[in-house]
């Protein structure tokens, strides 16, 4: 960890919310590990050990506190910037890679041997991959016990356990009690046919900006924003469903309602929603780094909770990016809307809210039908080629070992250039350092008395923003959307900021 033991202890004594999710306190006198905001009386410093992740605490033999509920803490980013391989492997684990697959297959997907992958996990996370996966299952199961009325067998399946027997054994071993005993203590969970969960974030969170970004790109019949709630249809393989997301500022969380028939897909759905709404970001760290540049400091001060809007599905956002090249957002939405209306699978029972279609799967992309939609032939061909490439290589749009390698693979696809590749990396893969140097709006937002910087000049300016250039993109887009008076005020006042 990059936090000293003394600073950790001071945060525990103060119950400082800024540190929630950044570390956990293992109390040797009780065998319990807690969040920094735990309401229990602070233990003696001599009895405290501080670790970066819940998995590290459980690897060391500590069990989760039943008062502060570690499963309710914001997602930790303790691994960020330490190992691209660990980051990618962890994302796969959070999406359920070790629930149905083996450690060998996980190691192969990230290009390492199992022994080397285990060593990296111990070094950066303090726990082996199997412990990380088991911790995720148990914490998700406990969240489902508290926040839903799912039957025990469904809780076991939805949290990634292969059987209810294994679920009961693992739960009793960790908590020293049965899952049903915790369910009896949780009396406020509402009755719903859908699964309703709270997904926490680290504040501040600019929900209005996120909602505006998604609403302006919403595809009619597939997604919409109604009364401050984002709704959309979803597809995983051949299984389909719908989700809705709303902000609960009093809980520093988003409330998600998930309607999906396959319970085993729940970890993947939750992981995708966390990435889509950028719930793992640490705004304080990002703001501290980017504010060193006076050109960005006021933008960050004005929108401290601005996040990078992700995407539900990498293939979907890649298609959107290709069709949105060199046109306005509205024109791009029109092209994608035609495609979804023609090729998208209709819902068997459309919802009363207006959702009627799913985004088409790659095998539905017939080149002749796409050309007939009235879009430029070159883009229609590029979209059809992308679909064929994804069918041939299902993992084509997954994060690669690092950003340069990811961009190189994307740019090798016909019809995808540097702007499109970085857009896909930023939104679909949550690459925090992706940067759209040729974007006209970014160049316009950074224009000075001597005019706009070109792509090469903007790329040079952005070097100081690493590894958070994608967040700089979001702030520059937001600044470009300001009226002339507000933009002028930003430029006049930035000179007053300390160097």
Secondary structure, DSSP 8 states (H G I E B T S, - for coil): --S-HHHHHHHHHHT-GGGBTTBEEEETTTTEEE-TT--S----GGGEEEESSHHHHHHTT-EE-TTT-GGGS----TTTTT-HHHHHHHHHHHTTHHHHS-HHHHHHHTT--HHHHHHHHHHHHSS-HHHHHHHHHHHHHHHHHHH----HHHHHHHTT-S-HHHHHHHHHHHHSS-HHHHHHH-------SSEEEEEE--S---HHHHHHHHHHT--TTTEEEETTEEEEEEEETTEEEEEEEEEEGGGTEEEEEEEES-GGGHHHHHHHHHHHTTTT--HHHHHHHHTTSHHHHHHHHH-TT------S-HHHHHHHHHHTTTS-HHHHHHHHHHHHHHHS-B-TT--TTS--B----GGG--HHHHHTTT--HHHHHHHHHHHHHHHH-TTTTS--SSHHHHHHHHHTSTT--HHHHHHHHHHHS--TT---TT-HHHHHHT-BTTB---HHHHHHHGGGGTT-HHHHHHHHHHHHTS-HHHHHHHHHHGGGS--
